Amino acid sequence: MPITPATAVSRSSDDSPEAVILLELVDEDGNTIGTAEKLSAHQAPGRLHRAFSVFLFDERGRLLLQQRALGKYHSPGVWSNTCCGHPYPGEAPFAAAARRTFEELGVSPALLGEAGTVRYNHPDPVSGLVEQEYNHLFVGLVRDPLRPDPEEVGDTVFVTPAELAERHEAGPFSAWFMTVLDAARPAVRELTGDSAGW
């Protein structure tokens, strides 16, 4: 990982350099109030920080889901929205969403638009980590073939609303998935049209 103003270098126990990822802490209105190291911001009770969630659709109006890689420390192996993550301190959420979509899935959205924000507090029952987030939502289209990074993504699938309902019932999905999807639905319907069923 390149060292940027949003990362710092510390030394691990074997004296090899280790990047520390910083997140942007915010107040209840989404105003920046500081920074915190990524893992510490997610440890209970959690610290409110800026995040983003991306929902990409194909030309048929199907939603692209990703299964998080098993090696991820937070919510490994569960299904979730197309891409989610955290802007670096000072990075625009839109830029972060586009950057991470490419880093994780190897594709740039053909279209990407803002879909509002949502604030939530979701503890993860398995890891004990807490998603205390002020989340910027984005919806868009994907047309190019995916090239997922296996360290980030275990699997991908395009689903209709009915297929999503079946998968969600079978589980497991990320703790935040339904919250961000429901908040993004007005923009999703505007993008996909009534016939897609979202």
C-alpha positions as CSV (number, residue, x, y, z in Angstrom):
1,M,0.0,0.0,0.0
2,P,1.4,3.4,-0.9
3,I,2.0,5.7,2.0
4,T,-0.2,8.8,1.7
5,P,-1.1,11.6,4.0
6,A,-3.9,9.4,5.2
7,T,-1.6,6.6,6.3
8,A,1.3,6.5,8.7
9,V,4.1,4.0,9.2
10,S,4.5,2.2,12.4
11,R,6.8,-0.8,13.2
12,S,5.4,-4.2,13.9
13,S,7.0,-6.6,16.5
14,D,9.4,-8.0,13.8
15,D,10.4,-4.3,13.0
16,S,8.9,-4.4,9.5
17,P,7.0,-1.3,8.4
18,E,3.3,-1.5,8.8
19,A,0.8,1.1,7.3
20,V,-1.8,2.5,9.8
21,I,-5.0,3.5,8.0
22,L,-6.7,6.6,9.4
23,L,-10.5,7.4,9.2
24,E,-12.2,10.7,9.4
25,L,-14.3,11.1,12.6
26,V,-17.4,13.2,12.2
27,D,-20.2,14.7,14.3
28,E,-23.9,13.8,14.0
29,D,-24.2,16.3,11.1
30,G,-21.3,14.8,9.2
31,N,-18.8,17.6,10.0
32,T,-15.2,16.5,10.4
33,I,-13.9,16.6,14.0
34,G,-10.7,14.5,13.8
35,T,-9.2,11.2,12.8
36,A,-8.7,7.8,14.3
37,E,-7.0,4.6,13.4
38,K,-9.3,2.2,11.4
39,L,-9.5,-0.7,13.8
40,S,-9.8,1.5,17.0
41,A,-12.7,3.4,15.4
42,H,-14.5,0.1,15.0
43,Q,-13.9,-1.3,18.5
44,A,-16.9,-1.1,20.8
45,P,-18.6,1.2,21.4
46,G,-17.4,2.5,18.1
47,R,-16.6,6.1,17.0
48,L,-18.7,7.9,14.5
49,H,-16.8,8.1,11.2
50,R,-17.3,8.8,7.5
51,A,-18.0,5.9,5.2
52,F,-19.4,5.2,1.8
53,S,-21.5,2.5,0.1
54,V,-21.8,1.8,-3.6
55,F,-24.6,0.0,-5.4
56,L,-23.8,-0.8,-9.1
57,F,-26.3,-2.3,-11.5
58,D,-26.0,-3.9,-14.9
59,E,-28.1,-3.0,-18.0
60,R,-30.8,-5.4,-16.9
61,G,-31.3,-3.6,-13.6
62,R,-29.6,-6.4,-11.5
63,L,-27.6,-5.4,-8.4
64,L,-24.0,-6.4,-8.2
65,L,-23.3,-8.0,-4.8
66,Q,-19.9,-8.9,-3.5
67,Q,-18.9,-11.6,-0.9
68,R,-16.2,-10.2,1.3
69,A,-12.9,-12.1,1.2
70,L,-12.4,-14.6,4.1
71,G,-9.1,-12.8,5.0
72,K,-10.8,-9.6,6.0
73,Y,-10.7,-8.8,9.7
74,H,-14.3,-7.3,9.7
75,S,-17.3,-9.3,8.4
76,P,-15.3,-11.9,6.4
77,G,-17.2,-14.2,4.1
78,V,-20.5,-12.4,4.2
79,W,-22.4,-10.9,1.2
80,S,-22.8,-7.1,1.0
81,N,-23.4,-4.3,-1.4
82,T,-21.1,-3.7,-4.5
83,C,-18.4,-1.9,-2.6
84,C,-18.1,-0.1,0.8
85,G,-15.3,1.6,2.7
86,H,-14.0,4.7,4.1
87,P,-12.6,7.9,2.6
88,Y,-9.1,8.9,3.7
89,P,-9.1,12.0,5.8
90,G,-9.7,15.0,3.4
91,E,-10.7,12.7,0.5
92,A,-14.1,13.4,-1.1
93,P,-16.5,10.5,-0.6
94,F,-17.3,10.3,-4.3
95,A,-13.5,10.0,-5.1
96,A,-13.1,7.3,-2.4
97,A,-16.1,5.4,-3.8
98,A,-14.7,5.4,-7.3
99,R,-11.2,4.5,-6.1
100,R,-12.3,1.6,-3.9
101,T,-14.6,0.2,-6.6
102,F,-11.7,0.0,-8.9
103,E,-9.3,-1.4,-6.3
104,E,-11.7,-4.1,-5.2
105,L,-13.5,-5.0,-8.4
106,G,-11.0,-3.9,-11.1
107,V,-13.7,-1.8,-12.9
108,S,-14.7,1.8,-13.0
109,P,-18.4,2.6,-12.9
110,A,-19.9,3.7,-16.3
111,L,-22.1,6.0,-14.2
112,L,-22.0,7.0,-10.5
113,G,-24.2,9.4,-8.7
114,E,-24.8,10.5,-5.1
115,A,-27.8,8.9,-3.3
116,G,-27.9,10.7,0.0
117,T,-26.5,9.8,3.4
118,V,-27.5,7.5,6.3
119,R,-26.3,7.3,9.9
120,Y,-26.3,4.0,11.8
121,N,-24.9,2.0,14.6
122,H,-24.6,-1.7,13.8
123,P,-22.6,-4.1,16.1
124,D,-21.2,-7.2,14.3
125,P,-22.3,-10.1,16.5
126,V,-19.4,-12.3,15.3
127,S,-16.4,-10.0,15.6
128,G,-17.7,-7.6,18.3
129,L,-16.7,-4.7,16.1
130,V,-19.1,-1.8,15.7
131,E,-20.1,0.1,12.5
132,Q,-20.8,3.6,13.9
133,E,-21.0,5.4,10.5
134,Y,-22.1,8.4,8.7
135,N,-22.4,6.8,5.3
136,H,-22.5,8.5,1.9
137,L,-24.5,6.4,-0.7
138,F,-23.8,6.1,-4.4
139,V,-25.6,4.3,-7.2
140,G,-24.5,3.6,-10.7
141,L,-24.0,1.3,-13.7
142,V,-21.3,-1.2,-14.5
143,R,-20.7,-2.3,-18.0
144,D,-17.1,-3.7,-18.1
145,P,-16.1,-7.2,-17.1
146,L,-15.1,-7.5,-13.4
147,R,-11.6,-8.3,-12.2
148,P,-12.0,-8.7,-8.5
149,D,-9.0,-8.6,-6.1
150,P,-9.1,-12.0,-4.3
151,E,-7.7,-10.3,-1.1
152,E,-10.8,-8.1,-1.0
153,V,-13.5,-10.1,-2.7
154,G,-14.4,-13.7,-2.4
155,D,-17.2,-13.8,-5.0
156,T,-19.6,-11.6,-7.0
157,V,-23.1,-12.1,-8.4
158,F,-25.7,-9.9,-10.1
159,V,-29.2,-10.4,-8.6
160,T,-32.8,-9.3,-9.2
161,P,-34.9,-8.2,-6.2
162,A,-36.4,-11.7,-5.9
163,E,-33.0,-13.3,-6.0
164,L,-31.7,-10.9,-3.4
165,A,-34.6,-11.8,-1.1
166,E,-33.8,-15.5,-1.4
167,R,-30.1,-14.9,-0.7
168,H,-30.7,-12.6,2.2
169,E,-33.0,-15.1,3.9
170,A,-30.3,-17.8,3.5
171,G,-27.6,-15.4,4.7
172,P,-25.1,-14.4,5.9
173,F,-25.1,-10.7,4.9
174,S,-23.2,-7.7,6.4
175,A,-24.9,-6.1,9.4
176,W,-25.2,-2.8,7.5
177,F,-26.5,-4.1,4.2
178,M,-30.3,-3.6,4.5
179,T,-29.8,-0.2,6.2
180,V,-27.8,1.2,3.3
181,L,-29.9,-0.5,0.6
182,D,-33.2,0.9,2.1
183,A,-31.7,4.4,2.3
184,A,-30.5,4.2,-1.3
185,R,-33.8,2.8,-2.7
186,P,-35.2,6.1,-4.0
187,A,-32.0,6.7,-6.1
188,V,-31.9,3.0,-7.1
189,R,-35.5,3.2,-8.5
190,E,-34.7,6.4,-10.3
191,L,-31.7,4.7,-11.9
192,T,-33.2,1.3,-12.8
193,G,-36.8,2.3,-13.5
194,D,-40.0,0.7,-12.1
195,S,-39.7,-2.5,-14.2
196,A,-36.6,-3.6,-12.3
197,G,-38.6,-3.9,-9.1
198,W,-36.4,-2.2,-6.6
